[in-house]
Amino acid sequence: MNQKTNENVQRYTQFLQKPQKPIQPYICSTLNDFQEERDFLANNIFPQLNELCNSRGTYFKAVDLSWSELKAPKSLPTHLFRQYSCLRSQHLKLCLDYVNSCFPFFICMLGQTYGDFLPDYSRFMTSKVTRLSSLSKVEQNLYVAAKNGYPWVLENPNCSLTEFEIIQAAFLNESQFQYFYFRTGTPLLKALDHEEKGERLPSSSSTNEEEKLKIGKLKAKIISKGLPVRFYSDLHELGELVFKDWSVVIEKLHPATLMIENIDYKHSFERLYHEEFTEKCKQMFVISKESDRTFEILEKFALKDVELDFNNVAAGSSLDSVPRINPIPTYKSILLLSGEHGCGKSTLIANWVNYFKKKYPSMLLIPHFVGSTCESSDIMSVIHYFITELQYRNYGTQLETDILNEDSDALVFSLLVEVFIASISLKPCILVLDGIEELIGIYGISGQKAKDFSWLPHSLSPHCKFIMSTVSSSLSYKSLCARPDVRTVELISTGDEETKLNIFRKHLSIPNMDPFQQSRQSSRKKPDLSPLKLAILANELKECRIYHNEFQCMKEYLEAVSVQELWELVLKRWIEDYSWTFQPKRSNSDTVSSGEAGLDGWVADALCLLCLSHGGLAEDELLQLLDMLGYRNQCKVATLHWAAFRNATKQWVQEKPNGLLYFWHQSLRSAVEHKLLGVIAPVRESSPCSFQSPMNRKKTYFHQVLIRYFQRQTSFWRVYQELPWYMKMSGCLRGLCGFLSSPSITDFISKIQSPGFWTRLHLIHFWNVLLEAGYDVSEAYLLSVAKIKADQCHTMRKSCILSVLQCRLIKLTVPDKCRLMFFIGSFLKFMGKTNEAEELLLSVENMLVQWFPVPLTGLVRKMLLLLDLYAALSHGHCLWYHTILLSLLQDLGQSLQCLRSCSPVTLRYSGSPLVLL
């Protein structure tokens, strides 16, 4: 790439280093008379806004809980009727919860209707309620909302449910990103439709005087407050107004920055994931004297190596803990913070990182939270992340290591470790690695070696201080404790009741704690309650009380001895209260039951799919997958069903900055693996051959479902991240070989300017898996070359593998073919297939000579010269030839007419390497 392109890449990389918050407006309107508007915006306007956000490094996703009003089925089993009744009664509470989670973004559409409300003559006394079923629908919603965090709704119970949403968003909070759209007439299409059917217009179009008065007052209140109001008369006008308003919001929050196509920005997004994880831990942190003392210990260790008197020093995060310190020699490089699962290590470390960065902004501190994302657990990815961050912070540029740029023998873990050791020796730095017991080895190293830290040299540079955390019973803890340069701090719960109650209140987040006196007393009987258990109990109490007697539910939870046993009870509750199975049962020979008795249904299936995903799944992807599994028509998972489940699990199934869902805590992932999937070995650490075991039939089945789903997708990065992984883990190696060698995938990868470490490592890893299974890389790629030469790429549309992607290669110009073939040739050379690579590169040269009918320009002459040089090289640093040639071939295809008539373009040498001017 030329100098200008490099500058653009650096500028955009710097832009991505700032967290790009997604824009998720809550959609508010009366239930019955805005379906046309909702459908129109969802199908036409919101996708355009999402594309605009994507160009700024974020996304746009409207949250709409009222697409279809919940209707009572004709007949339901007892447990499903109870589920329906509970969901119907918590509609207002759910809406207010999502108004809060979407804040500060809010879209409201109002017409001539006011929505469901209690007439002024109705008297609603919550103190006299004995049975929820004795109340009307509106009264039930008011009662549930008031008892679950929104007592203010009873101050004026005659407001409509829609007005309550508006009050929560615009009158109890202040935001500049709220827009109101008032319809100026009855929708013509809807009126004509009802006339043709001979029906009377619904009450939403024939409001009584009281309703007209209330909607008029509401609109006047909105206007008098100075909130932005727009008026529209048809769908087209509404679409223009919404697009204009929210384009301004996007521009204000995410200013236009040059978006360069085909650039691998994975590392920049990885940094955002860790920052987001740190921010979420900060929100749940409970400050105490003990945590302050722990911060002091970490701070002194990070700044200098001094003798510290740790006797009787208390340490902890969101609980009272006492550290046990090993004897201190003269110099220590590693501080190991240990404790059992759920004792608050990650929360403590994340908040200490925030504290330290603010206090010492000039200090170089790089945190990495293992398990915060699915891809952050691989040891090679972790080490490369530290290397890249150190290079950026030390030199101010986003450098890319050449680990994969030399030859195939260079793709070894030991070389990456050498680069890492050299990087931490340059300048003083503090590295934080949280959750090392979750480290795994995917790309050429065993999980045991990743965890035992035998790869780490016996002595580290005095410039570097390493702070790690792990579980006391882990292999990592035992291995590191044997090193002489490790100082350990063990956190042990001492049962400080006040601290535990503070944690409980923090997670419960419902005012007026007095009603939970019984739960508070029960918690005092359990002095071994860890912060994780308290968080689980508090979050469950907020939701289970809608479906159960909360005190009876808490009593059952408190009897759980371990975290895993507690999670099993919670999973059972989630499935019972939110899920259902579909009829008839799956009967295919290749399918399996969804779980143990009582643990099947769409909730269990969704959690299993999420557990098996490589990088996480988006909400729309999960809903589409559920549809593939059979949850459609009467069994379809509606918006409100999904919203209720997500609201109950939002603390544990969270959303990354890119919109993908993942498990917040490893303990929940383990519970899903053992209880719902029925596997023993962790999913991410299992062997590719594990699909052959009868115990893994369910896991293999879901992997096959994910394969079929991602074969239909059009987004290259999503497919490249997910599909090969599922093919590998399900033993679909023939499909994996066809995917990797397909012209469409070759086309995408060859267009990537500056492919990142992960992108190349991903490709090499899966080819190594195929080579071990006896597949021939040169045979597969040469077959692909034959199809490229013969213009047969379009016939791949009929293939079951990525047919949507492959149909993009119907028209290939000669420069396109040369670019694809050159990439294949260079890759074959990298994999050690020198003879095949040389023959292919010479073929590319002949194609260029025959294709260009006029005397060769300087540009083409230089390209051919570089091709000869590249083909002659068998060893050494030659990636810069590869990068320049791919860029030239791509430019040649885009500028064919220009090149035929322009004056020769020259390449000038300026030392080494070659610089394109």
RODO-295655 format. One line per field, with one value per residue (C-alpha): residue number from 0; x, y, z. Coordinates in steps of 0.2 Angstrom, whole numbers, plus 5000, padded with zeros to 4 digits. Example, Ala and Ser with C-alpha at 12.3 -4.5 7.8 and 13.67 -1.06 7.14 Angstrom:
% residues 2
n 0/1
c1 5062/5068
c2 4978/4995
c3 5039/5036
//
This chain:
% residues 917
n 0/1/2/3/4/5/6/7/8/9/10/11/12/13/14/15/16/17/18/19/20/21/22/23/24/25/26/27/28/29/30/31/32/33/34/35/36/37/38/39/40/41/42/43/44/45/46/47/48/49/50/51/52/53/54/55/56/57/58/59/60/61/62/63/64/65/66/67/68/69/70/71/72/73/74/75/76/77/78/79/80/81/82/83/84/85/86/87/88/89/90/91/92/93/94/95/96/97/98/99/100/101/102/103/104/105/106/107/108/109/110/111/112/113/114/115/116/117/118/119/120/121/122/123/124/125/126/127/128/129/130/131/132/133/134/135/136/137/138/139/140/141/142/143/144/145/146/147/148/149/150/151/152/153/154/155/156/157/158/159/160/161/162/163/164/165/166/167/168/169/170/171/172/173/174/175/176/177/178/179/180/181/182/183/184/185/186/187/188/189/190/191/192/193/194/195/196/197/198/199/200/201/202/203/204/205/206/207/208/209/210/211/212/213/214/215/216/217/218/219/220/221/222/223/224/225/226/227/228/229/230/231/232/233/234/235/236/237/238/239/240/241/242/243/244/245/246/247/248/249/250/251/252/253/254/255/256/257/258/259/260/261/262/263/264/265/266/267/268/269/270/271/272/273/274/275/276/277/278/279/280/281/282/283/284/285/286/287/288/289/290/291/292/293/294/295/296/297/298/299/300/301/302/303/304/305/306/307/308/309/310/311/312/313/314/315/316/317/318/319/320/321/322/323/324/325/326/327/328/329/330/331/332/333/334/335/336/337/338/339/340/341/342/343/344/345/346/347/348/349/350/351/352/353/354/355/356/357/358/359/360/361/362/363/364/365/366/367/368/369/370/371/372/373/374/375/376/377/378/379/380/381/382/383/384/385/386/387/388/389/390/391/392/393/394/395/396/397/398/399/400/401/402/403/404/405/406/407/408/409/410/411/412/413/414/415/416/417/418/419/420/421/422/423/424/425/426/427/428/429/430/431/432/433/434/435/436/437/438/439/440/441/442/443/444/445/446/447/448/449/450/451/452/453/454/455/456/457/458/459/460/461/462/463/464/465/466/467/468/469/470/471/472/473/474/475/476/477/478/479/480/481/482/483/484/485/486/487/488/489/490/491/492/493/494/495/496/497/498/499/500/501/502/503/504/505/506/507/508/509/510/511/512/513/514/515/516/517/518/519/520/521/522/523/524/525/526/527/528/529/530/531/532/533/534/535/536/537/538/539/540/541/542/543/544/545/546/547/548/549/550/551/552/553/554/555/556/557/558/559/560/561/562/563/564/565/566/567/568/569/570/571/572/573/574/575/576/577/578/579/580/581/582/583/584/585/586/587/588/589/590/591/592/593/594/595/596/597/598/599/600/601/602/603/604/605/606/607/608/609/610/611/612/613/614/615/616/617/618/619/620/621/622/623/624/625/626/627/628/629/630/631/632/633/634/635/636/637/638/639/640/641/642/643/644/645/646/647/648/649/650/651/652/653/654/655/656/657/658/659/660/661/662/663/664/665/666/667/668/669/670/671/672/673/674/675/676/677/678/679/680/681/682/683/684/685/686/687/688/689/690/691/692/693/694/695/696/697/698/699/700/701/702/703/704/705/706/707/708/709/710/711/712/713/714/715/716/717/718/719/720/721/722/723/724/725/726/727/728/729/730/731/732/733/734/735/736/737/738/739/740/741/742/743/744/745/746/747/748/749/750/751/752/753/754/755/756/757/758/759/760/761/762/763/764/765/766/767/768/769/770/771/772/773/774/775/776/777/778/779/780/781/782/783/784/785/786/787/788/789/790/791/792/793/794/795/796/797/798/799/800/801/802/803/804/805/806/807/808/809/810/811/812/813/814/815/816/817/818/819/820/821/822/823/824/825/826/827/828/829/830/831/832/833/834/835/836/837/838/839/840/841/842/843/844/845/846/847/848/849/850/851/852/853/854/855/856/857/858/859/860/861/862/863/864/865/866/867/868/869/870/871/872/873/874/875/876/877/878/879/880/881/882/883/884/885/886/887/888/889/890/891/892/893/894/895/896/897/898/899/900/901/902/903/904/905/906/907/908/909/910/911/912/913/914/915/916
c1 5000/5006/5010/4992/4984/4995/4991/4972/4974/4983/4970/4955/4964/4966/4947/4943/4953/4938/4923/4910/4893/4879/4864/4848/4833/4817/4802/4786/4768/4751/4749/4736/4737/4756/4760/4762/4774/4784/4785/4790/4804/4811/4811/4817/4824/4833/4844/4850/4854/4863/4874/4878/4883/4893/4904/4908/4913/4896/4878/4860/4847/4830/4821/4803/4793/4776/4776/4762/4751/4752/4736/4730/4730/4714/4720/4736/4744/4743/4762/4761/4745/4754/4769/4757/4748/4764/4771/4755/4755/4773/4772/4773/4788/4797/4794/4801/4816/4820/4817/4831/4843/4840/4843/4847/4839/4820/4808/4789/4775/4758/4742/4724/4724/4730/4732/4726/4722/4711/4696/4696/4682/4692/4699/4714/4721/4736/4735/4719/4725/4725/4725/4733/4721/4706/4713/4711/4725/4730/4729/4740/4753/4752/4754/4768/4778/4775/4781/4797/4806/4793/4782/4779/4767/4754/4755/4744/4737/4725/4739/4740/4754/4761/4762/4771/4785/4786/4787/4801/4811/4808/4801/4810/4826/4835/4841/4845/4842/4823/4812/4793/4783/4765/4753/4742/4728/4721/4731/4722/4728/4721/4705/4702/4707/4694/4680/4683/4681/4665/4673/4671/4687/4695/4694/4711/4702/4686/4692/4680/4680/4690/4704/4704/4707/4721/4730/4729/4735/4750/4755/4754/4765/4778/4778/4778/4793/4803/4805/4809/4792/4789/4773/4770/4755/4761/4775/4786/4787/4789/4804/4812/4810/4817/4832/4836/4835/4845/4858/4861/4862/4875/4885/4886/4891/4901/4908/4912/4929/4937/4931/4944/4937/4945/4955/4957/4953/4951/4964/4956/4939/4948/4954/4936/4930/4942/4937/4919/4922/4931/4917/4904/4914/4916/4897/4895/4910/4906/4920/4926/4941/4947/4946/4956/4970/4970/4972/4987/4995/4993/4999/5015/5019/5016/5027/5042/5048/5049/5048/5030/5023/5007/5003/4985/4982/4964/4961/4946/4934/4916/4918/4928/4944/4961/4976/4989/5006/5020/5038/5045/5062/5072/5064/5047/5041/5023/5010/4997/4980/4971/4954/4939/4927/4915/4926/4927/4944/4939/4929/4943/4956/4945/4942/4960/4965/4953/4960/4978/4976/4968/4981/4996/4991/5009/5012/5011/4997/4989/4975/4968/4953/4953/4936/4928/4926/4926/4942/4951/4955/4968/4986/4993/4979/4983/5002/4999/4987/5001/5014/5003/4998/5016/5022/5008/5011/5030/5031/5014/5010/4999/5013/5010/5022/5029/5027/5017/5027/5042/5039/5028/5041/5039/5022/5027/5022/5040/5044/5029/5035/5052/5044/5034/5049/5058/5043/5042/5061/5060/5052/5044/5027/5013/5003/4987/4981/4964/4957/4972/4964/4953/4967/4966/4977/4969/4982/4996/4999/4990/4978/4989/5004/4994/4989/5005/5015/5030/5032/5036/5055/5061/5067/5057/5064/5065/5055/5040/5028/5015/4999/4988/4973/4967/4957/4967/4964/4969/4985/4990/4991/5001/5013/5016/5018/5033/5042/5054/5049/5030/5022/5004/4989/4975/4958/4947/4930/4927/4909/4907/4888/4887/4898/4888/4872/4879/4883/4866/4858/4870/4864/4846/4844/4826/4822/4814/4824/4813/4801/4815/4819/4816/4829/4841/4839/4841/4857/4865/4863/4875/4891/4900/4890/4902/4900/4895/4881/4875/4874/4865/4852/4849/4846/4835/4825/4821/4813/4808/4796/4784/4783/4785/4784/4801/4804/4801/4812/4826/4825/4828/4843/4851/4851/4863/4880/4891/4890/4887/4872/4865/4866/4857/4843/4843/4843/4829/4819/4823/4817/4801/4796/4801/4802/4792/4795/4787/4776/4778/4794/4810/4810/4825/4838/4851/4843/4844/4833/4836/4841/4836/4818/4812/4827/4822/4814/4819/4828/4839/4842/4847/4859/4867/4869/4877/4889/4895/4897/4915/4914/4896/4880/4868/4850/4843/4855/4849/4831/4834/4843/4828/4816/4828/4826/4807/4801/4790/4771/4762/4778/4787/4798/4789/4797/4790/4795/4813/4813/4807/4820/4834/4829/4831/4848/4855/4868/4874/4872/4879/4882/4899/4902/4899/4882/4886/4880/4892/4892/4898/4904/4913/4903/4887/4896/4901/4884/4876/4890/4887/4868/4861/4874/4879/4897/4912/4926/4924/4918/4932/4945/4938/4946/4940/4938/4926/4911/4913/4909/4890/4891/4893/4879/4869/4885/4888/4870/4870/4887/4878/4864/4876/4885/4869/4865/4881/4882/4868/4875/4883/4894/4912/4919/4905/4906/4925/4925/4912/4909/4926/4926/4910/4916/4931/4922/4909/4921/4915/4933/4928/4916/4930/4942/4930/4927/4945/4949/4934/4937/4925/4935/4951/4944/4939/4956/4966/4957/4961/4974/4986/4978/4979/4988/4972/4965/4981/4983/4965/4968/4984/4977/4962/4974/4985/4970/4966/4984/4984/4968/4977/4970/4982/4982/4990/4977/4962/4969/4974/4956/4950/4963/4956/4938/4945/4953/4938/4926/4917/4915/4897/4892/4896/4880/4872/4885/4878/4893/4892/4882/4877/4896/4901/4889/4898/4912/4901/4911/4930/4942/4959/4967/4954/4960/4978/4975/4967/4980/4994/4987/4985/5003/5010/5000/5006/5024/5020/5014/5030/5023/5037/5036/5017/5019/5032/5022/5007/5016/5023/5006/5000/5015/5010/4991/4996/5007/4994/4980/4989/4987/4997/5015/5018/5017/5030/5018/5015/5034/5038/5024/5031/5048/5042/5033/5049/5058/5045/5044/5063/5063/5062/5066/5067/5056/5045/5028/5031/5032/5015/5007/5012/5008/4990/4987/4994/4983/4968/4971/4974/4957/4949/4958/4958/4953/4964/4979/4977/4978/4989/5008/5018/5019/5035/5041/5056/5067/5071/5082/5074/5060/5052/5041/5027/5027
c2 5000/5018/5031/5039/5022/5018/5035/5032/5015/5022/5036/5024/5012/5027/5030/5012/5013/5023/5013/5015/5013/5005/5015/5006/5017/5010/5011/5017/5019/5012/4994/4992/5006/5008/4991/4998/5011/4999/4987/5001/5007/4990/4985/5001/5014/5005/4994/5010/5018/5001/5002/5020/5015/5000/5013/5021/5005/5002/4996/5002/4991/4997/4988/4985/4975/4979/4972/4960/4960/4945/4935/4920/4904/4894/4880/4878/4866/4872/4877/4887/4896/4901/4907/4917/4925/4930/4937/4947/4955/4960/4969/4987/4981/4974/4989/5001/4990/4991/5010/5011/4999/5009/5026/5039/5033/5034/5035/5038/5038/5045/5047/5049/5035/5034/5016/5005/5014/5014/5026/5040/5032/5016/5014/5003/4999/4987/4985/4975/4963/4945/4937/4944/4935/4945/4961/4967/4967/4985/4983/4968/4977/4992/4980/4970/4986/4994/4979/4977/4994/5006/5011/5029/5021/5021/5039/5042/5025/5032/5035/5023/5010/5021/5037/5027/5023/5041/5047/5035/5040/5059/5066/5056/5057/5070/5065/5074/5059/5057/5060/5061/5058/5063/5056/5069/5057/5040/5027/5026/5008/5002/5011/5004/4986/4987/4994/4980/4967/4975/4978/4992/5001/4996/5006/5014/5023/5027/5034/5041/5058/5054/5046/5060/5072/5062/5060/5079/5083/5070/5078/5096/5090/5084/5100/5111/5102/5107/5089/5087/5084/5079/5078/5066/5061/5045/5032/5040/5056/5047/5037/5053/5061/5046/5044/5062/5064/5048/5051/5067/5057/5045/5059/5068/5052/5044/5057/5052/5044/5036/5018/5007/4992/4975/4980/4968/4978/4963/4968/4985/4978/4966/4980/4987/4971/4972/4990/4985/4971/4983/4996/4983/4976/4994/4996/4981/4985/4987/4998/4993/4996/4979/4983/4999/4989/4976/4991/4997/4980/4979/4997/4994/4979/4987/5002/4994/4979/4983/4974/4975/4970/4960/4954/4956/4965/4963/4961/4959/4965/4964/4954/4954/4943/4940/4937/4924/4930/4919/4923/4938/4936/4951/4952/4946/4948/4940/4943/4929/4933/4917/4912/4900/4903/4918/4926/4943/4942/4948/4963/4968/4967/4977/4991/4991/4993/5008/5015/5013/5021/5036/5038/5035/5039/5039/5021/5007/4995/4982/4972/4956/4947/4928/4922/4940/4935/4917/4921/4929/4912/4905/4907/4912/4926/4932/4933/4942/4954/4959/4960/4972/4983/4985/4989/5002/5010/5010/5016/5025/5014/4998/4986/4969/4955/4945/4928/4921/4930/4920/4902/4888/4883/4900/4896/4890/4895/4896/4910/4920/4918/4925/4940/4943/4942/4954/4966/4966/4970/4987/4998/4997/4989/4981/4966/4960/4943/4938/4921/4911/4894/4897/4898/4885/4880/4880/4885/4872/4871/4860/4867/4859/4869/4885/4883/4877/4892/4880/4891/4907/4909/4906/4924/4939/4956/4968/4981/4970/4966/4953/4952/4937/4929/4911/4898/4891/4873/4875/4868/4886/4890/4875/4877/4896/4893/4882/4897/4908/4924/4923/4932/4925/4933/4921/4928/4919/4924/4929/4932/4951/4952/4971/4969/4954/4964/4979/4967/4960/4977/4983/4968/4969/4988/4989/5002/4999/4984/4981/4969/4957/4955/4937/4934/4945/4935/4919/4925/4928/4909/4906/4914/4905/4915/4921/4937/4927/4918/4934/4941/4926/4927/4945/4944/4929/4938/4952/4940/4924/4934/4937/4918/4911/4914/4923/4917/4899/4901/4909/4895/4882/4892/4895/4876/4874/4869/4874/4887/4873/4867/4884/4887/4870/4877/4893/4885/4874/4890/4899/4884/4881/4900/4905/4890/4877/4863/4861/4847/4835/4829/4828/4812/4813/4800/4813/4823/4821/4825/4842/4837/4829/4827/4844/4853/4854/4868/4884/4892/4876/4876/4894/4892/4877/4886/4901/4889/4881/4897/4902/4920/4923/4925/4940/4940/4939/4925/4915/4918/4912/4897/4893/4894/4882/4870/4870/4885/4893/4896/4892/4888/4904/4913/4930/4947/4948/4930/4933/4950/4942/4929/4941/4953/4939/4934/4951/4950/4933/4933/4950/4959/4963/4980/4972/4965/4947/4938/4929/4921/4934/4921/4904/4896/4898/4891/4876/4873/4874/4862/4849/4850/4855/4848/4833/4834/4832/4841/4859/4863/4874/4862/4846/4837/4838/4819/4821/4821/4802/4799/4794/4807/4821/4817/4833/4844/4837/4840/4858/4860/4853/4865/4880/4874/4874/4891/4900/4892/4903/4919/4933/4942/4936/4940/4931/4916/4915/4917/4903/4891/4883/4880/4871/4860/4856/4852/4841/4831/4839/4839/4837/4853/4862/4858/4864/4880/4885/4881/4889/4904/4915/4913/4915/4931/4938/4934/4940/4957/4960/4974/4970/4954/4952/4939/4930/4930/4921/4910/4905/4899/4890/4881/4874/4868/4860/4851/4845/4840/4829/4821/4816/4830/4838/4857/4858/4846/4856/4873/4867/4861/4878/4886/4875/4881/4899/4897/4889/4902/4889/4898/4902/4883/4883/4891/4874/4869/4867/4877/4896/4897/4915/4920/4910/4917/4934/4927/4925/4938/4937/4948/4942/4953/4945/4928/4933/4940/4924/4913/4923/4922/4903/4902/4912/4902/4885/4891/4896/4878/4871/4866/4876/4867/4869/4887/4891/4883/4893/4910/4907/4903/4920/4929/4921/4926/4944/4944/4937/4947/4964/4968/4984/4987/4983/4998/5001/4995/4978/4976/4979/4967/4953/4956/4955/4939/4931/4937/4930/4913/4912/4914/4899/4906/4923/4939/4940/4946/4963/4956/4947/4963/4974/4962/4959/4977/4980/4966/4973/4991/4984/4976/4992/5003/4993/5007/5020/5009/5006/5024/5032/5035/5022/5021/5017/5009/5017/5009/5018/5007/4991/4986/4992/5007/5011/5030
c3 5000/4997/5010/5009/5012/5027/5034/5032/5040/5055/5057/5056/5068/5080/5078/5082/5099/5106/5111/5098/5108/5098/5095/5101/5102/5110/5099/5108/5102/5106/5102/5089/5076/5071/5064/5047/5053/5063/5048/5036/5047/5051/5033/5025/5036/5050/5039/5031/5048/5052/5036/5041/5059/5051/5042/5058/5068/5077/5073/5074/5082/5086/5101/5098/5110/5103/5085/5089/5105/5115/5112/5122/5113/5113/5124/5134/5146/5164/5165/5148/5153/5169/5158/5147/5161/5169/5153/5150/5167/5166/5149/5156/5168/5153/5143/5157/5159/5141/5140/5154/5145/5128/5136/5130/5113/5111/5096/5100/5087/5092/5083/5089/5101/5119/5123/5137/5153/5168/5167/5179/5189/5192/5209/5210/5228/5227/5246/5244/5230/5235/5218/5202/5191/5199/5191/5174/5161/5165/5184/5183/5173/5186/5200/5194/5188/5205/5214/5203/5203/5197/5212/5204/5191/5206/5208/5193/5189/5175/5163/5148/5147/5132/5143/5156/5144/5139/5157/5160/5145/5143/5160/5173/5163/5151/5134/5118/5108/5109/5094/5094/5077/5077/5064/5057/5050/5051/5040/5024/5020/5037/5035/5017/5023/5037/5025/5012/5026/5032/5049/5061/5064/5080/5095/5091/5077/5086/5102/5115/5122/5137/5126/5114/5129/5137/5120/5117/5135/5132/5116/5123/5138/5126/5115/5131/5137/5121/5116/5097/5088/5070/5060/5046/5035/5026/5028/5015/5025/5041/5034/5028/5045/5055/5043/5044/5063/5067/5054/5064/5080/5072/5065/5082/5091/5078/5066/5048/5047/5032/5031/5022/5014/5016/5031/5046/5062/5073/5086/5088/5092/5104/5114/5114/5121/5136/5139/5139/5151/5163/5162/5167/5181/5187/5188/5199/5211/5229/5238/5255/5266/5261/5243/5246/5255/5240/5228/5239/5238/5219/5217/5227/5217/5200/5204/5212/5221/5239/5255/5262/5278/5273/5291/5295/5279/5272/5253/5243/5229/5233/5248/5264/5261/5270/5259/5263/5257/5253/5259/5249/5241/5235/5218/5211/5193/5195/5208/5208/5215/5219/5226/5222/5208/5211/5225/5215/5207/5190/5198/5209/5195/5183/5195/5200/5182/5181/5197/5192/5175/5182/5195/5184/5166/5160/5166/5153/5159/5147/5154/5146/5153/5148/5144/5142/5124/5116/5106/5120/5128/5116/5122/5105/5103/5121/5118/5101/5109/5122/5108/5097/5112/5117/5100/5098/5115/5113/5095/5092/5077/5075/5070/5063/5067/5053/5062/5047/5034/5032/5030/5037/5050/5058/5063/5080/5098/5103/5091/5097/5114/5109/5102/5117/5129/5118/5118/5137/5138/5129/5142/5159/5158/5168/5161/5169/5164/5173/5173/5168/5172/5157/5145/5130/5116/5099/5086/5088/5107/5120/5133/5147/5141/5139/5158/5166/5160/5156/5140/5151/5154/5172/5173/5166/5161/5176/5165/5166/5181/5178/5188/5186/5194/5195/5204/5219/5213/5195/5186/5183/5202/5206/5192/5195/5214/5210/5202/5213/5206/5210/5225/5229/5237/5241/5244/5257/5262/5280/5280/5282/5282/5278/5263/5257/5259/5249/5235/5236/5235/5221/5210/5215/5211/5217/5230/5247/5252/5268/5259/5257/5276/5275/5261/5270/5286/5275/5268/5285/5288/5274/5279/5264/5251/5238/5228/5213/5222/5229/5212/5205/5220/5218/5199/5201/5215/5203/5190/5199/5210/5195/5192/5210/5228/5230/5247/5243/5228/5237/5251/5237/5230/5247/5249/5234/5241/5225/5212/5199/5209/5210/5191/5188/5198/5189/5172/5178/5182/5166/5156/5166/5166/5148/5137/5128/5116/5099/5093/5085/5093/5082/5073/5061/5063/5064/5078/5097/5112/5118/5136/5152/5156/5160/5152/5134/5124/5115/5130/5132/5113/5113/5127/5119/5103/5111/5121/5105/5095/5092/5093/5100/5091/5088/5094/5076/5072/5088/5083/5065/5072/5083/5068/5059/5074/5072/5083/5071/5068/5084/5093/5087/5099/5099/5103/5120/5124/5119/5129/5145/5144/5139/5153/5166/5159/5154/5169/5163/5144/5139/5122/5116/5107/5090/5095/5098/5114/5125/5143/5156/5168/5165/5178/5168/5152/5162/5169/5151/5145/5158/5162/5144/5132/5143/5139/5151/5143/5140/5122/5117/5123/5116/5102/5084/5085/5100/5088/5086/5105/5108/5123/5111/5099/5104/5103/5085/5080/5085/5076/5061/5063/5064/5049/5039/5045/5041/5024/5020/5026/5016/5028/5025/5042/5051/5040/5041/5060/5063/5049/5048/5067/5066/5052/5061/5077/5069/5058/5042/5035/5017/5018/5027/5013/5000/5010/5012/4994/4986/4974/4984/5000/4991/4983/5000/5008/4993/4994/5012/5014/5028/5034/5053/5063/5068/5050/5044/5059/5057/5039/5043/5058/5048/5034/5047/5053/5035/5032/5048/5041/5025/5013/5000/5000/4983/4975/4982/4977/4959/4957/4962/4949/4935/4939/4939/4922/4915/4921/4931/4947/4943/4943/4962/4965/4966/4980/4998/5004/5004/4988/4991/4993/4978/4966/4967/4956/4940/4931/4933/4923/4918/4932/4945/4939/4941/4958/4964/4956/4963/4981/4979/4972/4987/4999/4992/4993/5011/5015/5007/4990/4981/4964/4962/4968/4955/4941/4946/4947/4930/4923/4930/4921/4905/4907/4910/4894/4883/4890/4888/4869/4868/4872/4891/4902/4915/4928/4920/4917/4935/4940/4929/4936/4954/4949/4942/4958/4969/4960/4962/4980/4991/5008/5016/5019/5004/5011/5004/4986/4990/4997/4983/4969/4976/4977/4959/4952/4961/4955/4937/4937/4943/4931/4915/4903/4912/4910/4892/4888/4902/4902/4910/4929/4937/4953/4961/4974/4990/4999/5005/5005/4989/4990/4978/4974
//
